[in-house]
Amino acid sequence: MSGRGRARGRARGAPTSQPEPARRPGETGAVPPPAGRGRARGRRPPPTDPAEAGAPAEPPMQQMAEMSMAAAAAAPSRPRQERTREGQGQREPRERRRRDDNDYDPVRTRPANRENKRGEAGQPVEIVANYFALRTLPEWRVYQYNVQYNPDIISRGMRRGMLREHEKATLGRTIAFDGMILYLPKRLPSDVTTLTSIRTSDQEPIQITVTLTNELPPSSPQCLQMFNVIFRRVLAKIGMQQIQRHYFSATASDTTRIEAHKLEIWPGFATSILQYETRVMLCADVAHKVLRTETVLDVLSSLYRANKATFRETAMKKLVGTVVMTRYNNKTYRVDDIDWDVKPTNKFKLSRGEEISYIEYYEKNYQKKLTDMDQPMLVSKPSRKERRGDSGIDRLHLIPELCTMTGLSEEMRGNFNLMKDMGAHTRVDPEGRKKSLMTLMTKITSTPAANSELTDFGLQFEDQLMTFAGRALPPEKIMTRSGTTTYRMGEPDWTKDVRNAQLVSTQDIDKWMLLYPQGRFASSANEFAKTLQRVATPMGIRIGHPEMYEMPTDRSENYLSCIKQKLTPTTKMVVTIVSSNRKDRYDAIKKMCCVDYPVPSQVIVGRTLSKPAMLMSVCTKIAIQLNCKMGGEVWAVEIPMKNCMVIGFDTYHDSVNKGQSVGGFVASMNDSFTRYHSRVAFHHTGQELFDQIGQCMTACLSEYRTINGRLPSKLIFYRDGVGEGQLNVVKEHEVAQVKRCLNSVYPQGSEPQLVFIVVTKRINTRLFMRFQGALRNPFPGTVIDSEVTRPEKFDFFLVSQSVRQGTVTPTYYNVIEDSSTMRVDHIQRLTYKLTHLYYNWPGTIRVPAPCQYAHKLAFLVGQSIHVQPSLELANRLYFL
């Protein structure tokens, strides 16, 4: 097994004054807080024995959230285990970091030519956002000190413990200390202060030198970090527990148990304090932690009872890669392996050499009595960064009985009743969110310890949510060959209008194959073929009678063999009906039809055709999809600009090839942005992604010139899948590569105008509209480009989709390159128009259509194909 796991959440280090410090099972060295994006990951407590040497702590700008000295003194001691050399790899992050988190010193991406970033189009609407403004910046300054130890102490826990001994007499109250950099709210009498502590292990005196290095005003990025550290303390003082990045309430009165599905939901909040256009504000959003009430031991027991012969193999497939939580300290870990040879009765050595069993350790430190003495151990392997080099830990051993499953499995996500029951608690409407946020602020002010934590540092927030003006763009006209229609503001859905309208352009499917398993699906296949022909005619699509092939079984080999033998050069489409959602069969069919024998294909699960009352609706959607996969166009919107190319690019981590990511690159080929050319870029760890972007761009420009006889004069690039920490790389390298590509393709002096926009979906910002005295979701088309945007960016929020339950999430757009003459309104309105052009949904979507097409392409290749698709399909939306 490769070392891809890393512990998540936050733990607390033991003070060095304890007589016999120990470590948690499996830990053998200091681990710094992991840097970078991806799933929020905390750190494990540092060792208290100087022999357990790790590298010095990272600079505070990267690690501030982990530096509370008060938080470092609460965890029990940890046991020691022999360090192994297994697992030197590192897992690619699967989730992108939310934009609002820890963005204290952001990259300035605002183009120099954009002094004004506010648009004017649309009708004014009153917007309420989930922000509390800081009333006034505190007048105090933060003093930054460098702390050195002689002899040197590498353990960050020991560094903190020694410094904490001098808080009362010399240092006073500490804001944060990461083991090297100390932040104080007051200036010490001397710029250089010398302190002395005694190392308990050998009674050797340690000299501590505290040197003033900087004075920071309240508006500095470092002080914003301080504000966030302080506010996290506040959340802890009102009884909330930190799990990964956010804080949750675990009290019985707040949690919700769904017994029917063995789930428990903890309510909580995601918070961050940042500088916005004119004010420093707290952004707070309702969050939920979904936990399973069943332990990992319960899962193992059920797997054993189901099939004893394949138990171990099944357990590995079921558990490896999942995330579990240890309830005794609310930390989360990724399971990377199962150690079948280690049992709870096994012993390990503490840092002083004393041996203790896992049973004794957990009973002594956590008052947990284990019941199953034969259960194996779960293994979680930290990344190389977390190991701190050779002296760091290699693995953690976790007790299945003390671990609970987190999140939802694919089977659970496919359970309609489960998702419905869970959604009743997690989908919170605007009024509910406002109530929760106001309750949070009231609880803070009414809890003396929490309120004093704020007032002691001069922090006071407004007691009402931020209110300001936004704009609602007008509804767009939807055009087909049958005419033009529109929709009511607030309801962007034209399903009925498309159903009986002739599509913009159609492709005849006169020869196609229909494969289906024998038995009960035979009648469904015949009825499907007839209904498909019937619904396609009014839309202008001529579909002939298919060549039908009955499969003896639904095994993948039968489908592949039939396609290989019966496919001819004149076959335009392959439609397969399958009995279930088996991924291996779907992947095999898609790989054959996209790589080996390139032909547009459609895979249909048989149960979707089993309800006669729904067959017309299902066949209508399938007919539209087939037309798109053949290169047809469904509907269009008014696009005033001409000779312009819009591009979407998104990435997806390959599910099979470790360390490989797939980039989907999709570019428009006509003025109405309804035809696209696509390319795929493979990116390996350590390889520069922008090289592939340049190659894809060159290929798409060449295809555009072939089709239109000229090159586009304007390019608008929508880049999805970028975390805040990657903005500088995208701006300095990807944009630069696009420019070099344009310079190589276009004659000198005729380079096109370029607009490069980063699209971010994972954000904590929520927008509400005040309507008839209550809060509701904003109208689709609502644009926000003031107050909650950032002064160093040319950015805006756009609510483009409509939701029937819960609160809509806006999409954040950041223009990092702009050499165009387009007005701000033009960029915002074009972005909204593009959300109407995704052909898999007769309504608006959350991102521009090129982004969604790029995502679908990257997902198909990363999940099913894993190699380059055939270029014969590149001018069709075969990946829908």
Number of C-alpha atoms within 10 A of each C-alpha: 12 14 22 21 27 30 29 26 23 24 25 22 28 26 24 24 16 11 9 15 19 24 26 24 24 23 26 28 29 29 29 24 25 22 14 16 19 14 17 22 22 25 22 24 28 31 33 32 23 18 14 18 22 25 17 16 19 17 12 20 13 15 18 21 20 21 22 21 21 16 17 22 19 13 18 20 26 25 27 26 23 12 16 11 10 12 18 15 17 19 14 16 14 11 13 18 20 19 18 19 20 23 18 21 14 17 15 15 18 20 15 11 11 16 9 9 17 18 19 13 16 17 11 14 18 15 22 23 21 24 26 23 19 19 15 13 14 15 11 13 18 21 20 23 24 17 21 18 19 11 11 12 22 23 25 28 26 24 25 25 22 24 21 20 16 14 12 9 7 12 19 15 13 17 20 25 28 25 26 19 22 23 26 20 19 15 17 17 9 10 11 14 16 13 15 16 17 13 17 16 15 7 9 11 13 17 17 21 17 24 19 20 14 12 15 16 17 17 15 16 18 19 19 22 25 25 21 21 20 21 20 20 19 20 23 17 17 19 14 20 20 22 22 19 17 21 23 24 22 19 13 9 7 12 16 17 17 15 10 9 17 12 20 20 22 20 22 25 24 17 24 25 26 28 23 17 16 12 17 21 23 24 24 23 21 22 20 19 21 19 19 22 19 17 20 21 19 16 17 22 14 13 17 16 10 11 11 10 10 11 16 16 9 15 17 15 11 14 20 18 16 17 21 29 26 18 11 13 17 18 22 25 27 22 24 26 22 21 14 12 10 15 19 23 16 13 19 19 19 22 23 13 11 13 15 16 17 22 19 17 25 19 13 12 14 12 11 15 14 17 10 14 11 12 21 21 20 25 23 27 30 30 25 22 15 23 25 20 16 15 17 24 28 28 29 23 24 25 23 24 22 18 25 21 25 21 15 15 12 8 7 13 12 11 12 10 13 16 15 12 13 19 13 11 14 19 18 18 18 26 15 15 22 21 11 18 20 16 11 18 16 13 15 20 17 12 13 12 14 21 20 15 17 19 12 9 16 14 19 17 17 15 14 15 19 19 18 14 15 24 22 22 23 17 19 20 15 21 21 21 15 14 12 14 13 15 15 11 15 18 15 22 19 17 12 9 19 21 18 16 19 22 25 18 18 20 18 15 19 15 16 21 20 22 23 26 22 15 12 12 19 18 11 20 24 15 15 20 17 15 18 23 19 17 24 23 14 14 24 18 24 17 22 15 15 20 13 17 19 19 20 12 15 17 15 17 14 16 25 17 10 15 21 14 8 11 16 13 8 9 17 20 23 22 18 24 25 24 17 13 12 12 11 12 20 19 18 17 23 26 23 19 25 24 17 12 17 20 23 24 23 21 17 17 14 19 13 14 20 17 11 13 9 11 17 17 15 18 22 21 19 18 21 24 22 26 25 25 24 23 22 22 23 26 23 24 19 13 14 9 11 12 15 21 24 24 28 25 29 25 25 24 23 25 16 12 11 14 16 20 23 28 29 30 29 33 31 23 26 18 18 20 21 24 18 24 21 28 27 25 22 23 21 15 12 8 11 12 20 19 16 20 24 21 16 23 22 17 15 24 23 15 19 21 13 12 12 13 10 13 20 22 15 21 20 22 25 26 24 22 19 20 20 20 16 13 19 15 13 20 18 10 16 22 21 16 21 22 16 12 19 21 15 12 16 15 9 9 7 11 17 18 17 21 21 22 23 23 25 22 18 18 16 22 19 22 27 25 22 16 13 7 7 10 19 20 26 30 24 26 29 27 30 24 22 20 18 25 19 21 17 15 20 26 24 23 25 26 26 30 26 22 12 8 13 19 21 25 24 27 21 22 24 22 22 22 23 19 16 14 12 12 15 18 16 15 16 22 21 16 21 29 22 24 21 27 26 23 21 17 13 21 20 26 22 21 28 24 28 30 29 24 28 29 25 20 29 30 23 23 29 24 17 21 23 21 15 15 23 16 15 12 22 18 20 20 26 25 24 18
